[in-house]
Amino acid sequence: MKAAVFRDTKTRVEVIDVDLAAPKAGEVRVKIAAAGVCHSDLHVQQGDWGATAPLVMGHEGSGTVVELGEGVTSLAVGDHVVLSWVPPCGECRYCLQGHEARCQKVATLVAPQGVLFDGTSRMSRTDENGDDETLHHYLGVSSFAEEVVVPASGAIKVRDDAPLDMIAVVGCAVATGVGAVTNTAAVEPGSTVAVIGCGGVGLNVVQGAKLAGAERIVAIDVVPDKTAMALQFGATDRIDASKGDTVEQLLQLIPDGVDYAFDAIGRTFTTEQAIRMLGLGGAAVIVGLPPTGATASFEPLALAEADQRILGSNYGSVRPSIDIPALVDRYMDGQLKLDPLISGRRPLREAAEALEDLEAGGVLRTLLIP
C-alpha cells in the first residue's frame, strides 16, 4: 500500500510503498476514506516534538473496517469509523476513572515510542538493500496511508449515513476544539469567551462556545479572513491581532476581562495573552501545543488574588467512544458546521504539498484522499 513517510526535518515527506501486517489481538484494519492535514502534523515535520522516526504521518482520519483482529467484538467488517489519536487502553487508572484522554499507556508508550499497545509496529518497508525497515505509527493512527492497523478502541463506530470523508475532521479538529469548551473548561451559558487563533481547532472552540450558550465570543487572529469565518461559526466580535496589542483590544470590547480565554495557537506569547485577558475567576485554557521546552510567564500573585485558573486541554478531554459519535450526530442534525472547515482535497500522493499549503497559512483543513 502507499503511505506518507517522514524521516527527518531535512527530508521532504515521501509517499512510498509500505507493508502493513495483519491486525493482532484487539486491533482492526481500516481502509482510509480521508485524512485531515493538521498543524500537529506540521509540528512533526518541523521537528518541534522529537517524534520517533521514520514514521507514517497523520492522526486525523476516517474509514471502513476491513479486518478484525482476534477477540474484537465491538466492531464488524464494514463499520464506518472515525479514528481517535488517543485509543484508550481501558486498564490504567485514568481510563477507569473516565478520563480516557489522559490514558497512561498512550502517554508513555503509544505516543512517544510510535508503536501500538504491544510495543511493536505493524508497518515496514524493504529498503534499497533488501533489508526490512520498521516504520513507526504516529499517535497510534498514521492516517496518511491507504490502510491502517489501529487498536479497536481507536476506531470509533459512527452512523452509516454520515459522509465518511467529511467526518474525518471530527477525529481531531472538532473533538479537540469543542471538547476544550464543553469538557475541559465546562463553559457556562452567559459566559464571555476569547479564542486566540481561528484555524481548524480554534473555529471549533468558537462553535463549541456557541453550543455552550456563551454570550460574547471574541475571535482573534492575524488573518482577517479567519476571523470573518469565525463569525459564521458563532463569534460575536473579532479582533485583528496584527493591529496593536491584542489584550488592549480585547479589554476595549470587554473591560472586565473574559471568563474564558482559549489559546488555540500554542505559542509563548499567545498563552501569556490568554492569561492577561482574564477577568475575576477566569480560566485560560491551553489547547494549541507549543514546541517541546517552550515556557510562558505569569504572575502567580495576580492569578491567586483574582481566583483565576490555567487549564491544559489534551484532545478536548474527550471520551472518544462517547463524544465522537455524539459530535457526528450534531453535525448530521445541523448543530455543528464541518463543511466550511474543508479548504480542499488532494490525493494522498500530494501529502507534502498539503503540508506546504498549511505552513503557508492559506488553508484550514485539506483532506488527503487515498
N, C-alpha and C positions, 0 to 999 in steps of 0.2 A: 504494500500500500504506500501512498505518498503521505509525507508529513513534513512540517516545517521545523528544522533543527537549528538551535542556537548553540554555538561553540564558544565564542568569546566576543568581547566588545569590539575587536578589530576586524571581525569576520562578519560579512552580511549573512543574515538568516537565509538558509537554503532549503528549498523543498526537494526532498530526495526520496528514494525507495527505502522503506523501513520494514523490518519484520515484526509482526505482532503475534505474540504467543497466545494460546487459548486461555480463557479465564480460569483461575484456580478457585478453590472453595470460597464461597462468599463474594464472588466477583461476577461481573457481567461484561459482555462485549456490546458496544453501542456503535451503530453506523451514524456518523455525524451528518446532521442536516444543515447546520450553520454554526459558526463560531464567531463571537464578537471580539473585536480588537480593542483592548482596554489599556489604560495608562500603566497598569501593573505590568503588562507585557513589555511596555516601553522601558519601565524601570529595570527589567531583567536585561534587556538588550543593552542598556546604558551602564550596566554593572553596579547599580545602586544597592543591590541587596545580596550580592555574592551567591547567586543561585548555583546549585550543583550542575555542572555541565560535563559533557554535552547533554542537552535536554530537548524534548519536543515541547514546543511552546503552546500557550493557550490555556485559559481556565474558565472561559465563559462559552457555553455551548448547549446544544440540544440535539436530539436524535431519536433513533428507534433501537430498541433492544433486539439483538440478533442471535445471542447465545447466552446461556446461563451456566455459571459455574456450579459445582457441587453444593447442595444444601440451600440454594437460593429459592425461596418460596414467595417472597414479597413482590416479585416481578415475573412477567411472562414474555416470551418472544412476541414481538410486535407492539409492545407497550411504547407509548411516546413518553420521553423523559427529558427533563432539564437537568443538566449536570451541576452538582454542588462542589465548590472547591474546598469545602470542609465536609468530608464524608465521615460522619460521627462513628466512633468505634463502638459506642453503646456500652462500654465497660468501665471507662475511667470515672472518677468521682464527679467530674463536671458534666459528662453526658448523663449520668444517673440523677443528677440534680436538675436536669432540663436545660443546661447551658451548653448545648452542642457546639456553638461557635467557638467555645473555649477548649474543645476536645484535646486532651493532653497528648494522645497518640499522634494526632495530626500535627500539633505544635512541635513535638520533639522528634518525630520520625518521618512522617509523610512529607511535610513541607520542607524541612531543612535538608533532608537526605535525597529527595527526589525519587522515592520508592513507594510501593504500596504497603499494606499492613504487615506482610510477612518479611519486609525488609529487602525485597528484590523488585526488579523491573520486569515488565512484560515486553519491552521494546528493545530492539537491537538492529544492527546492520552489519553487513560484511564489507570491510574496507578494501582498499585497492590491493592489499597484500593477501586478501583471502582470509583475514582474521576477523573474528566476531568482536564487535564493539557494542558495549552496553549503552543504551540511551536512557536518560532519566526522565521521570514524569515531572511535570510542573503542577504543583499543588494537587496531585492525585487526579489530574484531569487530562492535560495535554490535548486540548480540543483542536489544535491546528493540524488536523490529520483526517484521513478518510474514515478511520475507525479508531476506537479507544477501548481499553480494558480498564474498568474502574471498580472500586468497591461497590457492592449493591446499595449501600447506604448513601452513596454519592450520585446515584441515578434516581431522580425523584419523579415518580409517575405523575403525569398530569392528564387532563381531559383530552380526548382524541380530536375534538373539533377545533382546538386552538391551532392557529397557523404555526407549524413547527419551526419555521425559520425565525419568525418574529419573536417568539418566546425565549430564544437563546439569551437575550439580554436580561431576562429575569434572573438568570443564574448568578449574575454579579451586580451590574449597574442598578437594577431595580431593587433586588434584595438588600444590597448594601445601603443604598440611599434611603429607601422607605423604612427599612428596618432601623436605621440610626435614629429616625424620628419616633417611630412607634414603640420600639423595643428598648434601645439604649437610653434615650432621653425621656421617653414617655411624655411627649409634649401634650399639654392640656388644651382644651378648647379656650379660645380667647387669648392665647399667648402671642407674644411678639417674637419673631424669628428672623435671624440674619443668616444667609447662606453665602459663604465665600467660595466662589468657583462654580460656574454653571456648565460644566461638562456633563458627561453621561451620568455620573453619580450625583453631582450637585443638582441637576434638574430633578432627579428622583427624590432628593431631600426636599426640594420645593414642593413637589406634588404629594410627598408624604406629609408635609406640614399642612397642606390644604386639606388632606383627608382627615388629619387630626383636629381640624377646626381652628387653626391659628388665625388670629385677627389681622395681623400685619406680617407679611413675608417679604423681606428685602433681599433681592437678588444682586450679587456683587461679582463683577468680572471686569477684566481689562478689554474684553471684546464686546462691543455694544450689541452685536447680533445675538450673542449668547444670552445677555440679559433680556433682550427683546423676546427670545424664545422662552425664557423663564416666565414671562407674563402669560404665555399660553398654558403653562403648567401650574399656574395658581399664584405667582408672585403678585403682590400689590404695589411694590415700589422697586426701583432699580437704581444702582449706583455704578457709575463708570469709574473703576478703580485706577484708571490711567490719569484721572483729572483730580489730583490733590490727595490729601490724607483721607484714607478710606474711613477711619474711625470718626474723624471730624464730620465727614459727610453723613455717616450713619447717625451721629448724635444730633445733627440738624434735623433729621427726619423724626427720630425718637429720642428726645432729650434725656430721658431717664435710663437709656440703655435697653437692651433686649433681654428677654427671658432666656432665650437660647441662641447661641451663635455656633454655626456648624462650619468647620474648616474642611471643605471638600477638596482642597489643594494639597495640603501636607507639606508646606514649606515653613521654615522657622518663622518668617515674618507674618505669614497668614495665621499661624497658631497664636502668635502674640497679639495680632489684631483681634482675633476672636475673643480672647480673654479681656482685652480692653473695651470691647463693645458691650460687656455685660452690665445689666442693672442689678439691683439688690436681689440676692437669691438666685441669680442667673447661672446657667451652665454652659460651658464651652465644650463642644463635642468634636473630637478629633477623628475625622473619617478618612481623609486623604492620608496616604502613607509616605513619609519622607524617606530619604536615603538612610541607610544604617549609620548610626553615630551622630545624626543631626540633633541639636539641642535647642531649646527655646527657653526664654527667661520670663519670669513674672514675679510680682511682689507678694510673698505669702501673707504678710500682714493685711494688705488690702483685700486679698481673697478671703481671709478669715473674717475680717470686720464686716464685709458685705455678704457673708454667708453664701459664697459662690463655690462652684464645683468645676473641675476639669474632668471630662469623661473620655476614655478611649473607646472606640467602637470598631470591633473587628467583625466584618461581614454582617453589619447591622444587627449583631446579637441574635441572629435568626435561629430558629429550629427548622432546618431545611425541609423535613418531611411534612411539616405543618404549614410553614409560611410560604414556601414556593408554590404549592398548588393553590393556596388562597390568593396569592398575587396574580396568578394566571386567571383565576376566576374573576378577579376585579378588572382585569384587562378585558375579558370577554363580556363583562357586564357594563363596560363603558366608564368605569370609575378611574381607570389608570390609562395614561397615554404611553404607548410604546412606539407607534409608527413614526412620530417626529424625531425620535432618537436616532433613527437609522439614516445615516448620511449617504450610504450607498452600499453596493455589493461588489465583491471582487472574487474571482476564482481562487482556490487555495494556492495555486502556483504563484499568486501575486502577494503573498504574505508580507514580504519585505517592503513592497510598495505601500501596502496598507499601513504598516508601522511608520513609514516615512510621512504619509499623509497625516497621521495622528501627531507626530512630532512637530509638523509644520503648523499645527493649531487650527486647521481649517475644517475639521470634521468632528462629529460627536462619536458615533459608532459606525464602523464599517463591518459588515458581515462577510466572512470568508465562507464561500460555498464550495465544498469538495466536488 
